[in-house]
Structure formats: C-alpha cells, structure tokens
Amino acid sequence: MITPRSRIQPGLPFPLGSTWDGKGVNFALFSAHAERVELCIFDARGRRELARHQLLEYTDQVWHGYLSDARPGTLYGYRVYGPYDPASGHRFNHHKLLVDPYAKELHGGLRWSDANYGYRIGARNADLSFDRRDNASGMPKGVVVDTAFTWGDDRRPNVPWQQTIIYELHVRGYTQLHPGVPPPLRGTFAGLSSPGVIAYLVDLGITAIELLPIHAFVDDRFLVERRLRNYWGYNSLAFFAPEPRYLNGSLSEFKTMVKLLHDAGIEVILDVVYNHTAEGNHLGPTLSLRGIDNRSYYRAMDDARFYDDSTGCGNTLDLRHPRVLQLVMDSLRYWVEEMHVDGFRFDLAVSIAREKNGYARDAAFFKAVAQDPVLSRVKMIAEPWDLGMGGYQVGNFPPGWSEWNGRYRDTVRRFWKGTDGVLPELASRLAGSSDLFAWDGRRPRSSINLVTVHDGFTLADLVSYNHKHNDANLEGNRDGADDNESWNCGVEGPTDDPDVLTLRERQKRNLLASLFLSLGVPLLLAGDEFGNSQGGNNNAYCQDSEISWLDWNARTERDLALTSFVQMIVRMRKEMPVFRSDAYFRGAPLANSNRKDISWLRDTGSEMTPYDWHQPLRAIGVYFGARPLLAMLFNAADIDVGFTLPDAAKVEWTLALDTSLDGAQATGASFGRCTEYKLRTRSLAVFAGRAL
C-alpha cells in the first residue's frame, strides 16, 4: 500500500541522512543534478515497499522531508530521477533503489542480479543502454536508528604516540575460532569484546587495536559466483553503518565493544576506505552514489563516461567537491563523537588528497582535518600510496599525520634475508626514519613501523615461503605481490627438518625484536605472535575461511614460546626510554659526556666510517649513550661474529636478549658482565649498561 503523499512534511535540509528527533524522522539527501527524489519505506523484513514519498523540498542542492509517524527501525531507500547520460557523467536510473550514503545501519545484504546495474548487461556499448528492472528486493535498506547509548564514565585512553603499540586484526577472523568466545558471538563485535579476548590483548601489552574495515561493504559479484567473499572489507557501501555481519543483533554492540576496550586501556583505530566505493567502474552496479549524483561524487576522465581511477578498484571519490568532502568529514566525526573511536588508518590515502594536478600536501582534505576541533585530536594514519601517477608518497604527508612506513618493512626484511648493501638504510629505519619524516616539526611517531600486515605474507609465511601460493583465490596464482623479500630458510612451506624449523623461529624473533626495538610506532599483525600461517597465501582478501581465521586451538608449545617472547619484547620496549623518544637522534655528543646519543659500530667496537657504510657488511652494532645505557648487535651473516662491546672499560654490560637462544633463555635472563660477545649467525642481541 502506498501511503498518501500528504503524510510527508517539508522537514529540514540538515543534517543529511535520516534523523530521529523523538517525534518523527527527518530525511535529507544531497544531489545537485537530480530532477526528483522519492523516499521508499519498507516492511520490517525489507521485502515489501509500503510507501513512496516524493521529497518536494529542495534547498541548497539537498532534497528533504519529514515523516511524523516514522520511528527507529524504519527501513528505507531512495529512488532518484534525472538524466541517464553517461557521456555527460550522469547515470540516474529511478528503477534502482539506492542506499542512503548517511545510513547509520543497514538491513539485509546485497543479493546480486542483473537488476543491480543501471544498464542492460550484454547490450552493445552496454553502459550506454538503460535497464528498467527494479532491484529493490535484492538491495540492503537503510535503518532509522536511535543513537542513544549509556556511555557512563567512558574515557578515551589517550595513549601518547610514543607509547603506542598497534595490533592489526580482523573482527571475524580473530574471533571465529577463539575458544574463549561463545559460539553465537564469534565473528562479531560482541565476540571481540569477550572477557577472554580483552584479557589476552592486555597480557600481550598492545595499546591499540586497528580493525580492518568495518564500514558496511559488498562482496564482489565475481567472488560470490566463485563462492568466495570480500573478506578484508575494502569495498565500502556505507560510511556510517557498521558491517551487518559483525553485529549479533544490535548496533549498540559496537559501542559496548569500544567501552570495554577503553576500560582495559586499549584504543580503537578503524581502517577506513574513503578512496573508492563498491560501485566499481563504468560497468559496475548502481547501488548508491552513482545513482544519487554520479557526476558530483566520482572523479571522471576528460570523457566523463569513464572514471579517473587511481585506486585500482574502478572509481575514485572526488573530495574536491565540497559535498563529497563533507560526507567524509561527517563520517569521521560520527565515528569519533558518536562511536568513541580513537583514530583512523586511511586506505590508499594518496587518492583522497588528489587535487587537479595530483597528490597535494595541502589538499582540501588535509586542511579540513587540521582545523577540525574533533579530528585534529585523534590518531590519523595514512597508507601513503595509491596506484595513480606519483602515487608513492611515503614521508610526504603533512604534520599531524603518521604513515605506514613501507620502506621500513622492505629494509628490515632485506637485512634479515641476508641482502648486502642495506646497512645505511637499516640504520635510518631503526632510528626512526628521520630522512623521510624530519621536517616541519614532525616527530618519530610519524613512522608506523611494520614488518607484516594483512596485505602480504604473515610472519610465519615470510620465513617459510620464497613464493606466493594463492591458488585458493581461483585467479591462477596471478594475484598478490611477487616481490615479498621473503626467505624460506631452505625449504618451501611446511617441513619436519629441525634445523630449518629452528632457523625459522630465530628469524621470527629477529624480525619481531627489530620491530619493537626501533624508534617509531610498532604495528604487529594479529597472529604473528604465535606463528599464524595462511599456507603461503599473500593476498587472502577473499578467504573468509580457515585460511584467514586465526586457529587458536592449533597453537603448539613452540607457538606459545613465541607469544611469551613477544610479551617480553613489548615489556622491554616499555621499560627502555630510548625506544619511546619523541625526538630524533642527532649522532651528537651528549652534555657532560663523551658519549653520543647514538653511535653505529663495527664488530671491533669502533665507530662506522663513511667507507664502512659502503661495504657488504651484514653485522652492525648500535650504542645509545643516554642513560640508561643500551647496546644492540645485529648479525645477518651466515657465520658467527665476535663483537667488542663499546666503552667496555667504563661500562658494565649485561645481556638482556639474544634471539639465538630458544624458549625461556631468550626472555631476558641476565648472563653476567660482558666485554666481548660472540653473536651467532642470524641473530640479534641487546645489552643493558651500567657506567662504572
């Protein structure tokens, strides 16, 4: 039954989206080029359209109306009328129900059919044709929400950057097999906030979790047809709504999760995807923005029929448009103010800062964030690259931003793999990458140091495979990176060879110790602390399966020993001020001392010379001269190396860590006073010093 038009009142053009005011609901939708907009109301199951209301009011390019008898829980969508003229950038098709970009909750998932496309699939010059089939039955519906929630005494942990330790995890993959999570809650926000999960995070010592995308997203049609899914979630449909599959029933579960994590002193950082949407290229479906105002929302080529795609995902949002910039800013503020998150990691961040002539450090988005009283105070992290021209911008983001340091990852991997000639860059990476970030007052926290993340090999696979093994993705092993700087330690994949297994465990400890004992902010991939493997799959984006889920029950004694090692190395970082410095080292003498703040040493104990830096050395030492004194020795050579410790006559050195030692021996036991030390092949040692 279609409700009479008289029920709808003019309402207001703000705020955008659906807003419950205690009496009724205001609906507001931006579209600069639409000719007519209809609000469609559905039954509780989202199957049957109950009413259709034309939004008669149009103010400042916003269509709006007010329903006095609408309530929280009302399901809705839009039909937007306008020209279907792809050559001019317009792709309106009122036969397609569209998701409100400001919807704060979605009901139901996308069910794929040819009706989801604005054109007739199979037609000549297909996207220039026009499809009249109705897609409403297969579309998610927006849900009117009541945002009320009792936050009580919730307080943000506000962990200083120099004390931050980030742990990247996937909501579903982390909890799906977790024995401490009740089965009904596995794979959900409620499962992630289970007492056993939070206790584990606290014991591990991390200070922030970085969640892979939790904005509502779409499983690509080609994946569904292959019985796969868009597991990682980098295919956003709605920037305000949490992914329905992560909810056990209530939107408040996300807020409860945040509150419980905050109570434990853990911050919540969201991996967000504002660079593109799930609508793909000119041959993609019409689900939301494309049908609302394609010309305003997306960057176009000179031929407006085609998209200017710097993301590799078919389209790129155009944040040069003030309403598109507003959409992103409103979304970010919503997640901070309403959902209490503590920061964001921006996927392909270069794309959202592209102006007319490419990436710009003074892009409108950066200016908007810098002056925003809310967003300028939370953690902002960039993935500093995209796939467009000039897309690699590590070190080139503005003050206030931190960046995933891909050069740290590559350099540390190459060193422990045994590549010659990397010592100069290794020194820079371990010391905070000042060559990349030390400008305009930026600090060491600008560098998010990482060895592995979701995109690529896990730590266990990094030391177990020379080549990717992505056959399960059904793309002929063509997907995923071919250059991984990995080393299988002599055997490809699983093995029973005890020597290979011993070396792999040592390499894991080397990489983890390097990560946590570097200046900058460490990021640990969930599962790396107990040797989680994906069987050599370095692009598990479509594997919502045992390939990607963490198998907590399969952990061995060796795996648990690695977890203990990580807990120890995290404690070591927290106890040693040198790794939490908020200033770069200068290599200069300290006041009232003949020691420097940092010195790089040969195995002889002498300081590295310009000549030494250009030699094919694989062993090096570093001496931190500020108290408490500290020395670290690195040996990636195939032979043992004898080191003379610095200032041996003036300093009593005590071994704090040696990664060549297995199990409990590697967890910080003291081995007495040392003046010289024979460091075994492929290992790292740390010494604490006391001036005599």
Backbone hydrogen bonds, N-H to C=O, Kabsch-Sander energy under -0.5 kcal/mol:
donor,donor_aa,acceptor,acceptor_aa,energy
3,T,1,M,-0.5
7,R,4,P,-1.6
8,I,5,R,-1.7
9,Q,66,Y,-3.0
17,G,28,A,-2.8
19,T,26,N,-2.5
20,W,145,V,-0.5
21,D,24,G,-2.3
25,V,67,L,-2.5
26,N,19,T,-2.4
27,F,65,G,-3.2
28,A,17,G,-1.6
29,L,63,W,-2.9
31,S,61,Q,-2.4
35,E,81,Y,-3.0
36,R,81,Y,-1.2
38,E,79,R,-2.9
39,L,53,H,-3.6
40,C,38,E,-0.5
40,C,77,G,-3.0
41,I,51,A,-2.7
42,F,75,L,-2.4
43,D,48,R,-2.2
46,G,43,D,-1.7
50,L,41,I,-3.0
50,L,48,R,-0.5
51,A,41,I,-1.6
53,H,39,L,-3.1
55,L,37,V,-2.7
56,L,54,Q,-1.0
57,E,64,H,-0.9
59,T,62,V,-2.9
62,V,59,T,-1.6
63,W,29,L,-3.1
64,H,57,E,-1.8
65,G,27,F,-2.1
66,Y,9,Q,-2.5
67,L,25,V,-2.7
68,S,7,R,-0.6
68,S,66,Y,-0.6
70,A,67,L,-0.9
73,G,144,V,-3.1
74,T,71,R,-2.1
75,L,42,F,-0.7
76,Y,142,G,-2.2
77,G,40,C,-1.7
78,Y,98,L,-2.1
79,R,38,E,-2.3
81,Y,36,R,-3.2
85,D,83,P,-0.9
85,D,90,H,-1.4
88,S,85,D,-2.1
89,G,86,P,-1.6
90,H,85,D,-2.0
92,F,83,P,-1.6
96,K,93,N,-2.0
97,L,95,H,-0.6
98,L,78,Y,-2.7
99,V,287,L,-2.6
103,A,100,D,-2.0
107,H,141,K,-2.8
111,R,138,G,-2.9
112,W,110,L,-0.6
116,N,113,S,-1.8
117,Y,114,D,-1.5
120,R,126,A,-0.6
121,I,119,Y,-0.8
123,A,120,R,-2.0
126,A,123,A,-0.9
128,L,125,N,-2.6
129,S,126,A,-2.1
131,D,118,G,-2.4
135,N,95,H,-1.1
138,G,135,N,-1.7
139,M,136,A,-1.4
141,K,107,H,-2.2
142,G,76,Y,-2.7
143,V,105,E,-2.2
144,V,74,T,-2.5
147,T,145,V,-0.6
151,W,149,F,-1.2
154,D,151,W,-1.6
163,Q,160,P,-1.8
164,T,161,W,-1.7
166,I,522,P,-2.4
167,Y,208,A,-2.0
168,E,524,L,-2.4
169,L,210,E,-2.3
174,Y,170,H,-2.7
175,T,171,V,-1.0
176,Q,172,R,-2.2
178,H,175,T,-0.9
181,V,178,H,-1.6
185,L,182,P,-2.1
186,R,182,P,-0.7
186,R,183,P,-1.0
188,T,185,L,-1.5
189,F,246,Y,-2.7
191,G,185,L,-0.7
192,L,188,T,-1.8
193,S,189,F,-1.3
194,S,191,G,-1.5
198,I,194,S,-2.2
199,A,195,P,-2.5
200,Y,196,G,-1.7
201,L,197,V,-2.2
202,V,198,I,-2.4
203,D,199,A,-2.5
204,L,200,Y,-2.2
205,G,201,L,-1.3
206,I,201,L,-1.0
207,T,165,I,-2.3
208,A,165,I,-1.7
209,I,267,E,-2.6
210,E,167,Y,-2.5
211,L,209,I,-0.6
211,L,269,I,-2.7
212,L,169,L,-2.3
216,A,238,A,-0.6
216,A,241,A,-2.7
218,V,235,N,-1.9
220,D,218,V,-0.6
224,V,220,D,-2.2
225,E,221,R,-2.3
226,R,222,F,-0.7
226,R,223,L,-0.7
227,R,224,V,-1.6
228,L,223,L,-3.2
229,R,542,C,-1.6
231,Y,229,R,-2.0
231,Y,541,Y,-1.0
232,W,541,Y,-1.6
235,N,233,G,-1.8
237,L,216,A,-3.2
238,A,216,A,-1.5
239,F,101,P,-0.7
243,E,214,I,-3.0
246,Y,243,E,-2.0
247,L,244,P,-1.9
253,E,250,S,-1.5
254,F,251,L,-1.3
255,K,251,L,-0.6
256,T,252,S,-2.7
257,M,253,E,-2.2
258,V,254,F,-2.3
259,K,255,K,-2.6
260,L,256,T,-2.5
261,L,257,M,-2.3
262,H,258,V,-2.7
263,D,259,K,-2.2
264,A,260,L,-1.1
265,G,262,H,-2.1
266,I,261,L,-2.8
267,E,207,T,-2.7
269,I,209,I,-3.0
269,I,267,E,-0.5
270,L,343,G,-2.2
271,D,211,L,-2.3
272,V,270,L,-0.7
272,V,345,R,-2.8
274,Y,272,V,-0.6
278,A,236,S,-2.4
280,G,277,T,-1.0
284,G,281,N,-2.5
286,T,116,N,-2.9
287,L,285,P,-0.7
291,G,288,S,-0.7
292,I,288,S,-1.4
293,D,289,L,-2.6
294,N,290,R,-1.1
296,S,293,D,-0.9
297,Y,293,D,-2.1
298,Y,294,N,-1.9
299,R,316,T,-2.7
301,M,303,D,-0.6
301,M,306,F,-2.5
304,A,87,A,-0.5
304,A,302,D,-1.0
306,F,303,D,-2.4
308,D,299,R,-1.8
309,D,307,Y,-1.1
310,S,308,D,-0.8
317,L,275,N,-2.1
318,D,297,Y,-2.7
319,L,317,L,-1.0
321,H,318,D,-1.6
324,V,321,H,-0.5
325,L,321,H,-2.6
326,Q,322,P,-2.1
327,L,323,R,-1.9
328,V,324,V,-1.9
329,M,325,L,-2.6
330,D,326,Q,-3.4
331,S,327,L,-2.1
332,L,328,V,-2.5
333,R,329,M,-2.6
334,Y,330,D,-2.3
335,W,331,S,-2.1
336,V,332,L,-1.5
337,E,333,R,-3.5
338,E,334,Y,-2.1
339,M,334,Y,-1.4
340,H,336,V,-0.7
341,V,335,W,-2.5
342,D,268,V,-2.9
343,G,268,V,-0.8
344,F,379,K,-2.7
345,R,270,L,-2.9
346,F,381,I,-3.2
347,D,272,V,-2.8
347,D,345,R,-0.7
349,A,346,F,-0.9
349,A,383,E,-1.5
350,V,383,E,-0.7
351,S,348,L,-1.4
352,I,348,L,-0.6
352,I,349,A,-0.5
353,A,350,V,-1.3
354,R,351,S,-1.1
355,E,353,A,-0.6
355,E,358,G,-2.8
358,G,355,E,-1.4
360,A,353,A,-2.1
363,A,360,A,-1.6
367,K,363,A,-2.1
368,A,364,A,-2.5
369,V,365,F,-2.3
370,A,366,F,-2.5
371,Q,367,K,-1.7
372,D,368,A,-0.7
372,D,369,V,-0.8
376,S,372,D,-1.9
377,R,374,V,-1.2
378,V,375,L,-1.2
379,K,342,D,-2.1
381,I,344,F,-2.6
381,I,379,K,-0.5
382,A,402,S,-2.8
383,E,346,F,-2.1
385,W,383,E,-2.0
386,D,391,G,-0.6
387,L,310,S,-2.4
388,G,310,S,-0.7
391,G,388,G,-1.4
393,Q,384,P,-2.8
393,Q,391,G,-0.9
396,N,393,Q,-2.3
401,W,398,P,-1.6
402,S,380,M,-2.4
403,E,446,S,-3.2
404,W,382,A,-2.6
405,N,448,I,-2.5
406,G,404,W,-1.3
409,R,405,N,-1.7
410,D,406,G,-2.3
411,T,407,R,-2.1
412,V,408,Y,-2.6
413,R,409,R,-2.0
414,R,410,D,-2.3
415,F,411,T,-2.5
416,W,412,V,-2.1
417,K,413,R,-1.7
418,G,414,R,-1.1
418,G,415,F,-0.9
419,T,414,R,-2.7
422,V,419,T,-0.6
426,L,422,V,-2.8
427,A,423,L,-2.6
428,S,424,P,-1.5
429,R,425,E,-2.6
430,L,426,L,-2.8
431,A,427,A,-1.6
432,G,429,R,-1.4
433,S,428,S,-3.2
436,L,433,S,-1.5
437,F,433,S,-1.9
438,A,434,S,-2.0
439,W,437,F,-2.4
442,R,439,W,-2.0
446,S,443,R,-2.5
447,S,444,P,-2.0
448,I,403,E,-3.1
448,I,446,S,-0.7
449,N,447,S,-0.9
449,N,521,V,-2.2
451,V,523,L,-0.5
456,G,454,H,-1.2
460,A,532,N,-0.7
462,L,458,T,-2.2
463,V,459,L,-1.2
464,S,461,D,-1.3
465,Y,461,D,-1.6
469,H,536,G,-2.6
473,N,470,N,-2.1
474,L,471,D,-2.0
478,R,475,E,-1.5
484,N,482,D,-0.9
487,W,462,L,-2.1
491,V,488,N,-1.2
493,G,464,S,-3.4
493,G,491,V,-0.7
501,L,497,D,-2.4
502,T,498,P,-2.3
503,L,499,D,-2.2
504,R,500,V,-2.5
505,E,501,L,-2.1
506,R,502,T,-1.9
507,Q,503,L,-2.6
508,K,504,R,-2.2
509,R,505,E,-2.1
510,N,506,R,-2.6
511,L,507,Q,-2.5
512,L,508,K,-2.6
513,A,509,R,-2.8
514,S,510,N,-2.4
515,L,511,L,-2.0
516,F,512,L,-2.4
517,L,513,A,-1.9
518,S,515,L,-0.7
519,L,430,L,-2.7
521,V,447,S,-2.7
523,L,449,N,-2.1
524,L,166,I,-3.0
526,A,168,E,-2.9
528,D,525,L,-2.2
530,F,527,G,-1.6
531,G,528,D,-1.0
532,N,527,G,-2.5
537,N,534,Q,-1.3
538,N,536,G,-0.7
541,Y,539,N,-0.6
542,C,539,N,-0.5
543,Q,540,A,-1.6
544,D,542,C,-1.0
545,S,543,Q,-1.7
548,S,545,S,-1.4
549,W,545,S,-2.5
550,L,173,G,-2.3
552,W,550,L,-1.2
554,A,551,D,-1.0
555,R,552,W,-1.0
560,L,556,T,-2.5
561,A,557,E,-2.0
562,L,558,R,-1.6
563,T,559,D,-1.9
564,S,560,L,-2.1
565,F,561,A,-2.0
566,V,562,L,-2.4
567,Q,563,T,-2.5
568,M,564,S,-2.2
569,I,565,F,-2.7
570,V,566,V,-2.4
571,R,567,Q,-2.0
572,M,568,M,-2.5
573,R,569,I,-2.1
574,K,570,V,-2.2
575,E,571,R,-1.9
576,M,572,M,-1.3
576,M,573,R,-0.5
579,F,576,M,-1.6
580,R,577,P,-1.7
581,S,578,V,-0.8
590,L,595,R,-3.1
593,S,590,L,-1.3
597,D,588,A,-2.0
599,S,623,Y,-1.7
601,L,621,G,-3.1
602,R,606,S,-3.3
605,G,602,R,-1.8
608,M,600,W,-3.1
613,W,609,T,-1.8
614,H,610,P,-0.5
614,H,611,Y,-1.1
615,Q,612,D,-2.0
617,L,615,Q,-2.5
620,I,634,F,-2.1
621,G,601,L,-2.3
622,V,632,M,-2.6
623,Y,599,S,-2.9
624,F,622,V,-0.5
624,F,630,L,-3.1
625,G,596,K,-1.1
625,G,623,Y,-0.7
629,L,689,G,-0.6
630,L,624,F,-1.6
631,A,687,F,-2.3
632,M,622,V,-2.5
633,L,685,A,-2.8
634,F,620,I,-3.1
635,N,683,S,-2.2
636,A,618,R,-3.1
641,V,679,L,-2.8
643,F,641,V,-0.6
643,F,677,Y,-3.6
644,T,603,D,-2.5
645,L,643,F,-0.6
645,L,675,T,-2.3
648,A,645,L,-0.9
650,K,647,D,-1.7
651,V,647,D,-1.9
652,E,690,R,-3.0
653,W,651,V,-0.7
653,W,674,C,-0.6
654,T,688,A,-2.6
655,L,672,G,-0.8
656,A,686,V,-3.2
657,L,686,V,-1.6
659,T,684,L,-2.7
661,L,658,D,-1.7
665,Q,662,D,-1.3
666,A,663,G,-1.6
667,T,664,A,-1.6
674,C,653,W,-1.8
677,Y,643,F,-2.9
679,L,641,V,-3.1
679,L,677,Y,-0.9
680,R,678,K,-0.6
682,R,637,A,-1.0
683,S,635,N,-1.8
685,A,633,L,-2.3
686,V,657,L,-2.4
687,F,631,A,-3.1
688,A,654,T,-2.7
689,G,629,L,-2.1
690,R,652,E,-1.8
692,L,650,K,-3.6
